[in-house]
Amino acid sequence: MDRIILIKYGELSTKKGNRNFFINTLYNNVCNSLKKFDVKISKDRAHMYIEFNDSELDGIKSAIDKVFGIHKYHIAYIVNTNMEDIKSKVLEVAKSISFKTFKVETKRSFKGFEADSLEMSRILGGVILRNISDIKVDVHNPEVTFNVEIREDRSYIYLNSYNGSGGYPVGTQPRGMLMLSGGIDSPVAGYLAMKRGVVVDAVYFEAIPHTSLDARNKVISLARKLALYGGKINLHIVNFTPIQEEIYKNCAPSYCITIMRRMMYRIMEKIVKKYDGYIIINGESIGQVASQTLTSMNCINSVTNIPVIRPVSCLDKLEIIDIAKKIDTYETSILPYEDCCTVFVPKHPVINPSIEKSIVEEEKFNYSEMIDEAVNNLNTITVTSNDEEFSDLL
């Protein structure tokens, strides 16, 4: 039987003047995700079509499940748009499976066809009932639904419906810089930003020798998992050691985390501008730790005019963990390698820091040149979804 993958756009269909831009971006992303498979991909304003080899179907499904912008897809049988061919194909499909109850749902976009949708469903239901014994129609809770879409050039028959990842295709929004730590939250934040079409680069702050090479490799692994959803990711590694040591040498212990985050935001602003980004993305969740109270966020955020997007800010930890497990970052995130945000946590960090007090603490050391040096000496690598080793960085 000739089959095809029939992709439906969902939210993309609501676009008007820029609809073609969204569809073309999705098309390019699907092509990139399936470049290792023997497929032929085509599109129109309502659907995308993938011709495939049966032996590669499972791999193809796994790949397109990670492409944002797809609402649903079906593995559909192709048939000529005439009554006898459709009846014959539906019966052929029905005889190839086992079921006791069924219904037929027809959508007729080709208004020149001889029967309307309801009439066609009754005709096809009758064909199935007459030729297969011990079955009956159940329109409310059938074991099997035969979906028939009638179009002018050809028609489609399918039994299944697979949910896509939804959202917008990556690349329909410009670049954002993700503060990617080794924790659970920031990879989820990156995933959710990509779901809205944002091209994501990642920034990792490391403080060797206080943090380890294992911690760096953990972040590279997380970036690789995110690359499955958004293509390649540029990972910018910041040497944060000199700044962090100055903070803990000179500043009041309770304010060290606040000052550290303010320094990170200053560095992020410069990286965003350097690489033509538009936003900072991070995994902050309101109230989760001392630096994520609303007072802390306001104090830390005050050092930059770049918009800061916090996709998980209103999710609780269990909700974030559920998404992390879904996108396969959770097990990597819980590996016991500390990042620079956890290695120097004071016993009693300030929960409601003031901007004025933060400025006083920052004046205890000369950070401007250190920030410029950190940005000018970024270690940048391009991470893909392939299982590559970055031994040259170690």
C-alpha positions in Angstrom: 0.0 0.0 0.0 1.3 3.5 -0.9 1.6 5.6 2.2 2.7 9.1 3.1 3.2 11.1 6.2 0.6 13.9 6.3 1.6 16.8 8.5 -0.8 19.4 9.7 0.4 22.9 10.8 -2.0 23.8 13.6 -1.1 27.2 15.0 0.8 28.2 11.8 -2.6 28.1 10.0 -3.6 31.2 11.9 -0.9 33.3 10.3 -1.9 35.7 7.5 0.5 37.8 5.6 3.6 36.0 7.0 2.2 32.5 6.7 4.5 31.5 3.9 7.5 32.5 6.0 6.4 30.2 8.9 5.6 27.3 6.5 8.9 27.7 4.6 10.9 27.8 7.9 9.1 24.6 9.1 9.8 23.0 5.7 13.5 23.8 6.0 13.6 22.5 9.6 11.9 19.2 8.6 14.3 18.8 5.7 17.2 19.3 8.1 15.9 16.8 10.6 15.3 14.2 8.0 18.5 14.7 5.9 19.9 11.2 6.8 16.7 9.5 5.6 15.5 8.6 2.1 12.5 10.9 1.9 10.8 13.3 -0.5 9.2 16.3 1.2 6.6 18.7 -0.3 4.3 21.3 1.1 1.3 23.5 0.4 -0.5 26.2 2.5 -2.3 23.6 4.6 -0.2 20.5 4.8 3.3 19.0 4.4 3.8 15.6 2.8 6.7 13.1 3.4 7.2 10.2 1.1 9.3 7.5 2.9 10.6 4.0 3.0 8.7 1.7 5.4 12.0 0.5 6.9 12.8 4.0 8.1 9.4 5.0 9.5 10.3 4.7 13.2 13.4 6.8 12.8 11.5 9.4 10.8 8.7 9.6 13.4 11.3 10.1 16.2 12.9 12.9 14.2 9.7 14.9 13.3 8.5 14.5 16.9 11.2 17.0 17.8 10.4 19.6 15.1 8.5 22.5 16.5 5.6 23.9 14.4 3.9 20.5 13.7 0.4 20.2 15.3 -0.5 16.6 14.2 0.6 14.1 11.6 -0.8 10.9 10.2 0.5 7.9 8.3 -1.9 8.0 5.4 -2.7 5.7 2.5 -2.9 7.5 -0.8 -5.8 6.9 -3.2 -7.1 8.4 -6.4 -10.1 10.7 -5.9 -12.9 8.6 -7.3 -15.7 6.6 -5.5 -14.6 3.1 -6.5 -10.9 3.6 -5.7 -11.7 5.1 -2.3 -14.2 2.3 -1.4 -11.7 -0.3 -2.5 -8.8 1.2 -0.5 -10.9 1.6 2.7 -12.0 -2.0 2.5 -8.4 -3.1 1.9 -7.2 -1.2 5.0 -10.1 -2.5 7.1 -9.3 -6.1 6.2 -5.6 -5.6 7.2 -6.5 -5.0 10.9 -8.6 -6.6 13.6 -11.4 -4.7 15.3 -15.0 -5.1 16.6 -16.3 -1.5 16.5 -15.6 1.3 14.1 -16.8 4.6 12.6 -15.9 6.5 9.4 -15.2 10.2 9.4 -14.9 12.0 6.1 -13.7 15.5 5.2 -14.5 16.6 1.7 -12.4 19.7 0.7 -13.1 18.9 -3.0 -16.7 20.1 -3.3 -16.9 18.7 -6.8 -16.9 15.1 -5.5 -20.2 13.2 -6.0 -21.0 12.7 -2.3 -20.8 15.0 0.7 -19.0 14.2 3.9 -21.9 12.6 5.8 -23.1 10.6 2.8 -19.6 9.4 2.1 -19.1 8.2 5.6 -22.4 6.2 5.4 -21.3 4.7 2.0 -17.9 3.6 3.3 -19.3 2.3 6.6 -21.7 0.2 4.6 -18.9 -1.2 2.5 -17.0 -2.3 5.6 -20.1 -3.8 7.3 -21.0 -5.8 4.2 -17.6 -7.3 3.7 -16.3 -8.0 7.3 -18.3 -10.1 9.7 -18.8 -9.7 13.5 -18.3 -5.9 13.6 -20.6 -3.0 14.2 -20.6 0.8 14.0 -20.0 2.8 17.2 -19.9 6.5 16.7 -19.2 7.3 20.3 -16.4 5.0 21.4 -15.1 3.0 18.4 -12.0 0.8 18.5 -11.0 2.1 15.1 -11.8 5.4 13.2 -11.3 5.4 9.4 -10.5 9.0 8.5 -11.0 9.9 4.9 -9.9 13.2 3.4 -11.1 13.9 -0.1 -9.2 16.3 -2.2 -9.3 17.2 -5.9 -6.0 15.6 -7.0 -5.8 12.6 -4.5 -7.4 11.5 -1.3 -6.0 10.1 2.0 -7.1 7.4 4.4 -5.6 7.0 7.8 -6.4 5.3 11.2 -3.9 7.1 13.4 -3.2 10.6 14.7 0.1 11.5 16.2 0.7 14.7 18.2 3.5 16.9 17.1 5.5 19.2 19.3 3.4 22.3 18.5 4.6 25.8 18.8 6.4 27.7 16.1 9.3 26.6 13.9 12.8 27.5 15.3 14.0 30.4 13.3 10.7 32.3 13.1 12.1 34.4 16.0 15.6 35.8 16.2 18.4 34.7 18.5 18.3 34.5 22.3 21.1 33.7 24.7 20.3 30.9 27.2 22.1 30.9 30.6 22.7 27.1 30.5 23.9 25.7 33.9 24.1 22.0 34.7 20.8 22.1 36.6 17.3 20.9 35.7 15.6 24.2 35.0 17.8 26.0 32.4 17.6 23.2 29.7 13.8 23.2 30.1 13.8 27.0 29.7 15.8 26.6 26.5 13.4 24.0 25.1 10.4 26.2 25.8 12.0 29.2 24.2 12.8 27.1 21.1 9.1 26.0 21.1 8.2 29.6 20.4 10.5 29.8 17.5 13.6 31.4 19.2 17.0 30.5 17.8 19.0 29.6 21.0 22.7 30.0 21.7 23.9 28.9 25.1 26.2 30.5 27.7 27.9 28.5 30.4 29.8 30.2 33.3 32.5 28.0 34.6 35.0 28.5 37.4 37.8 26.0 37.1 39.4 24.8 39.3 36.3 25.3 41.6 34.2 23.6 39.0 35.3 20.5 37.1 35.7 19.4 33.5 33.0 16.9 34.2 30.6 19.8 34.9 31.5 21.3 31.5 31.0 18.0 29.7 27.6 17.8 31.5 26.6 21.1 30.0 27.8 20.1 26.5 25.7 17.0 26.8 22.6 19.1 27.7 23.3 21.4 24.8 23.5 18.3 22.5 20.1 17.2 23.7 18.6 20.6 23.1 20.2 20.6 19.6 17.8 17.7 18.7 15.0 20.3 18.9 16.6 23.4 17.4 19.5 22.3 15.3 23.1 23.3 16.1 23.7 25.4 19.3 26.6 27.7 19.7 27.8 27.2 23.3 29.8 30.1 24.7 32.0 29.1 27.7 32.8 32.0 30.1 35.9 31.9 32.4 34.2 33.2 35.5 36.9 32.2 37.9 38.6 35.6 38.4 35.3 37.5 38.9 33.9 34.9 41.2 37.1 34.8 43.4 37.0 38.6 43.7 33.4 38.6 44.7 34.0 36.1 47.5 37.2 37.8 48.6 35.7 41.3 48.9 31.9 41.2 49.2 29.6 40.5 52.2 28.9 36.8 52.2 25.1 37.3 52.2 25.3 39.3 49.0 27.8 37.1 47.1 25.1 35.3 45.1 23.3 38.6 44.3 26.6 40.2 43.1 27.5 37.1 41.2 24.2 37.1 39.3 24.5 40.8 38.6 27.9 40.2 37.1 26.5 37.3 35.0 23.8 39.6 33.6 26.3 42.3 32.7 28.3 39.6 30.8 25.2 38.3 29.2 24.2 41.7 27.9 27.6 42.1 26.2 27.4 38.6 24.7 23.8 39.3 23.4 25.0 42.4 21.7 28.2 40.8 20.4 26.3 38.0 18.7 23.2 39.9 17.5 20.9 38.5 20.1 17.6 40.0 21.3 16.9 38.4 24.7 18.5 36.7 27.7 16.8 33.4 28.6 17.2 31.6 31.9 15.7 28.9 34.1 14.7 31.1 37.1 11.5 30.0 38.8 9.8 32.5 41.2 10.8 31.8 44.8 12.7 28.6 44.2 16.0 29.9 45.7 17.1 33.1 47.4 18.2 34.7 44.1 14.8 34.0 42.6 12.5 36.0 44.9 10.8 38.9 43.1 13.0 41.3 45.1 16.2 39.5 44.0 15.1 39.3 40.4 14.4 43.0 40.4 17.8 43.8 42.0 19.7 41.5 39.6 17.8 42.5 36.5 18.5 46.2 37.1 22.0 46.0 35.6 20.7 45.3 32.1 18.2 46.7 29.6 18.1 43.5 27.6 14.8 41.7 28.0 15.1 38.6 30.3 12.8 35.8 29.4 12.0 33.2 32.1 10.0 30.4 30.5 9.7 28.3 33.7 9.1 31.2 36.1 5.6 30.2 37.0 6.1 26.4 37.0 6.7 24.4 40.2 9.6 22.1 40.4 7.6 18.9 39.7 6.2 20.5 36.5 9.7 21.4 35.4 11.0 17.9 36.2 8.2 16.4 34.1 9.3 18.4 31.1 13.0 17.6 31.7 12.1 13.9 31.7 10.1 14.3 28.5 13.0 16.0 26.6 15.5 13.6 28.2 17.6 16.1 30.0 16.7 15.1 33.6 19.1 12.2 34.1 22.0 14.4 32.8 21.0 17.4 34.9 21.1 15.4 38.2 24.7 14.1 37.6 26.6 15.3 40.7 28.9 17.9 39.1 28.5 21.4 40.7 28.4 24.5 38.6 29.6 28.0 39.7 26.2 28.9 41.1 26.2 26.1 43.7 29.9 25.7 44.6 30.1 28.9 46.7 26.6 29.2 48.1 26.7 31.1 51.5 24.9 29.7 54.5 22.5 32.7 54.7 22.1 34.4 51.3 20.1 37.6 51.3 16.5 37.0 50.2 15.5 40.7 49.7 18.6 42.5 48.4 18.6 46.2 47.7 20.1 47.7 44.6 21.8 50.4 46.7 23.6 47.8 48.9 24.5 45.8 45.8 26.2 48.8 44.3 28.1 49.4 47.5 29.4 45.8 47.5 30.4 46.0 43.8 32.5 49.1 44.4 34.8 47.0 46.5 36.6 45.6 43.4 37.2 46.7 39.8 34.9 44.4 37.8 34.5 46.4 34.5 37.8 45.3 33.0 37.3 41.7 34.2 33.9 41.6 32.5 35.4 42.8 29.2 38.2 40.2 29.5 35.7 37.4 30.1 33.7 38.4 27.0 36.7 38.9 24.8 38.1 35.5 25.7 35.0 33.3 25.3 35.5 29.7 24.3 32.9 29.0 21.7 32.0 25.6 20.3 29.2 24.5 18.0 27.2 21.6 19.5 25.1 19.4 17.3 22.9 16.4 18.2 25.6 14.0 17.1 27.5 12.0 19.6 30.7 14.0 19.3 33.5 14.4 21.8 35.1 17.7 22.5 38.5 16.5 23.7 40.2 19.5 22.2 38.6 21.6 25.0 39.8 19.5 27.8 
